[in-house]
Each structure stands twice: as C-alpha cells, then as structure tokens.
Amino acid sequence: MHPLRRQRYSLPLVLLAAALLATLAAIGSAGASSGRGDPESSADAHAARADFDSNRGSVYAMTNAAAGNQVVIYRRAPDGQLTLQGYVDTGGLGTGRIRLSSQGPVLLSPNNRWLFVVNVGSDELSVFRVVRGGLRLVQVVPSGGDMPNSVTVDGDLVYVLNNGGAGLGNITGFRQAQDGTLTQLPGSSRPLSKAGADPAQVSFSPDGGTLVVTEKATNLIDTFAVGNDGYASTGVTHPSAGITPFGFDFTRSGEFVVTEAEEGIVGAATASSYSLTGPGAHDLATVSAAVPDFRSEVCWTVITKDERFAYVTNFGDGTISSYAVGKDGSITLAESIAATTTFGQLSIRDHDLSRDGRYLYAIDIASQKVHAWEVERDGTLTPIGAFAGLPGTVAGLAAS
C-alpha cells in the first residue's frame, strides 16, 4: 500500500479491532500483576481501588489484648505525621503479654488492599479489607495450628506461621478468594524442625518460590520450596550464621538480611545476610556472617526501598542500628545508633517503612507510642515525632 494512501475499513471491522485490542490490554494487565492470582482482579477491583486510593497513608498495629484483640489505626499525613484514627476489633484474642517475639504478625498485602492480623490467644487469623475511612473485617479463620505469630502473602497464596508453644510449630497455607476470604489448603501444614523451636518469622522470597522461617531456639533457618499448586515441600534446615536468628527482610533479587539476638547478651547483637541457591532455590549461601551492631536483643529488620540500607531494632536498649547493603547482599555496619526511642530500656519493637519509603515507623512499649523518622538519602534518620495511642501489649506494625 502507498504510504500516503488511506486504507478504508468497514465499521464492523473497526469495532472488532477495538474489541481485540481491549481484550489484549486486559490480558496484559492481568499477567503483569504477579505469578499467582490476585484476589482483586475481578470487576469488584475497581470499587476496591477507589476505596484504597482514598485511604493512602496509614499505619496499623495490634493491641494483642487477651480480652479481645484490636487493630490500632493511624492516618499518615504527607509530612509523615500520624493522627490516631481509632481501634477496630479483630474478632479474635491476643495473649495480653508485653512481648510477642516475632516479626510479621500484622501484614499488608503488596497491593495494600488487605490487612492480615494474627490472634495468638485464639489461634486465628483475621482478614481486613482496606476501605474508605478505615478497615472492614472480612473473615476470622483458624490458623491451622497453635499460637500464630507471623503471616506472609504472595498473590492469592497466604501462609501462616504457628509457633506451637512447647509443641510442634508449623506453617499452613491458604488461598484467598476475590472477596478476601481464605480457604485452608488441605494437607498444607508443614512441621518445623522440632518441638519448642520458637520460630520468629515466615516470609515468601520475592519470586514466591520459597518460604523462609527463622527458629530462635534451635539457631536454624528453614526453607520450603513452593510448588505451582501452592503447596510447600518438606522443610530443609540450615544453621544460622549467628545465634538466635529473628526477623528478616528480602531484597528484590532474593538476598535477605537476618537479625541475631545472640541470646540477649548485652552488646552482642549481630546480623547476617544470605542468598537462596540450588535446585528449587531453597538452599542457603551465607553472604555476610554475624556482623555486630554492638547493641542488645536485636529483633526486627526492614530494608529501604532503594535497597541500600537495612534498619534493625534493638529491643534491649531502645535503639535502631543501620547496615549498608551491597549489590551482592553483603552488609556492613553503618551506624550502631541510627535512632533511639526510649533509650536504655526494653522498648522498641516492630517497625516498617511507608509505601513510598520516605518514613520509618516503630512501636515502643515503654513510651506506648509510634515513633517516626524521615529517611534521608544517605540512610540517616531524622525524627519527626512520637504518637500516642498504644497499649503496653502492642505488637506488629504495618505501614502504607
């Protein structure tokens, strides 16, 4: 055809072409979301997105109250300041204890539309939908074991870590429907290494192909390969590079940084980093081993959005330490004390970054406040306030 000559099309062909393009665009959009299904991929997603867009900038924690667990909700302003919005019942029970020794008991889905909260006292998991003005409870479901203390999600696949107390802990899998409800995968529970392992966290690798669990009492790190059907393999155990492995966070390429409380010895806390290798990517290679931060009872880990720094909270003395993260996942200590909350006391606990990575938030059981910092480009932390409203039993934190 001559390049300047206009081609004529009949109206039915134009409509057919437009429909075909729309269909291809929809397929492309759905395929780009994740390897697994997205519970918000239906027509209902448009309403959900409208609700979600109006509720950007929130921080959530849980009371862990024995008489009835609740979610504490804060609104986040553009400058990082928080305003207490209120409390919402989870429909389950907490423990009432001031120390829930785990990372990830409160978790936002990657799309920030679902909030998952464990109820340790009643062995249940609560699912909330993030809606205009707050949260709406969707479901309370048995966790598949005793004392759930951490949860992780990849697409429509959810796994809960059950501590088990003195008994045998496990991980248990669920599928999430488009309405947010969970259905347990029959026969999906996988035991940990031994009874009384005292696990701290479960998390999917960034590609969703591996589940990682840290065990504090055994000084082990467990990995489970996850099949396309959502079922995890039998766990493979690996010795931790440091003593008392606790919380961890992944880079997008699959390296992860683990804190080590070193049995709570004053000034002995460390962190290590690992990469996943081997068939099924559930073998571990140590990248950096037991790098000290010279603080006490380090527990929780979060990596910045640009993946240049990892922040770890030291429960034993109310401080945050920072590590520089190399492109290969190696870590070096940046600042032994990058920030403080209630210095010198058993105080700081879970922390998380806002979705845009600009602000870091941490709960503190001594001051019973959420403390906040602005994350500077060089990794330093500038305090912007502390916000009341937490009980002494507070545990878990998730920020959007």
Steps between C-alpha positions, in 0.01 A plus 500: 500500500625850421616671822279804440192309393234460768360152552123476542348266757139402545337584834475132614871452443580814700288379789656153483850646508415723795359205693808292423732776622298541820515126565877488446548799731296333773701179467825692515388693807395182680821319410714783633358483852677186631573140427209396720142619485404837647191498726413848367508413129121498443264784409474557874860619486393839365296571812779363718756725334275802553477416870872437524601820318303706749678335794868543410736559784413288804686319777356192671594313819317248719423521870548125567251537785386177665141623539474581129767581243468829309671683216624851581466728195695820435463734203826613341531857374723594202769620744501165683307617805244256643150554636332230706184395313368230730483132591332213313424158647671204332238252620772297675710503815854608577725374777507808724877463535738790435732295281385333181836382371446493124511710183199526271195447726338796321544507122371700205471321167738633232209681333410660838136387471497227765622503859578172677518485881579195714301424815755311708265436794222339294712333226337698220581736214289807424468643149406865448427690183648849486200722423407864496548632851665195656466121504220251447528155659452233233572176685645334808642157415683231703874532441566129454701465820575646842613856574522661153761775510595591141333506158619543141324539164582453131216573260202298622716263707528565875712310753478526877776411744370323811744516791362188667624603844667199661347283226585463134455820301412509131428705193152469346381621159181672385351626174339844497185551294407821321282604793799467735391182676754225564466125446758274660687277256426144617812326623718810457640515855875435517674446835799695624824330601395396853264575785570827677693646202358846586477633143509874440392565141376348175540675164479426131804566285438779246427249222257307719689174450636461853375544855758590765454454877737598781514287818636676807532203737681272253715762321368371168361652184242286318423518128200347323468483120151607385344325202267645240213340690585711807621210710831525684756221499643341811721754674877505458693627804815713491718614791479872567823700469416665834321397819123554545395590142194723506349741245603541137426686180569428132649700217319473167773273365454249782776575753376548856629651823433318830542643850656288776417577863800298623301366797440854624859555611554874551691660213528173304225539237587418137350470152580269207402491134427205272406412144275218381673249273476146363215295353169657594697795642458376855867448586678782680834666439633734768603838358594684823527316832407639842592868451473666845302817568627518862147534638266263689215263402475600136175368355325657201634581150388722214689587179460839333321531165827578320653191671806696620430471874348261753360628829488268802334573834679417824230415752751473783600867507249700295716566193501450124818396320560535127695278262617589150390234250721420200372401157599140578303505826806549722455721807725733698407696809412861413389637839485310827247757623312649206200594716357456850157473658507438877875468531641239739169321557322194360293700259522508119341217307350452152564760232411562135553749219224701335411378154701779335800424723519855637408424862592234755260414784561290813291402801642554849352320800666725760364831368193325348541708186573460132833674430568640154802609296560640154740284300772717347677418172819405687309258724499719810175533694349836600238478781163656417296408807353239732128431503296366792225240499671163556451259790802339666407168337525640145658281233547515125507799268416550134514829308358613167 
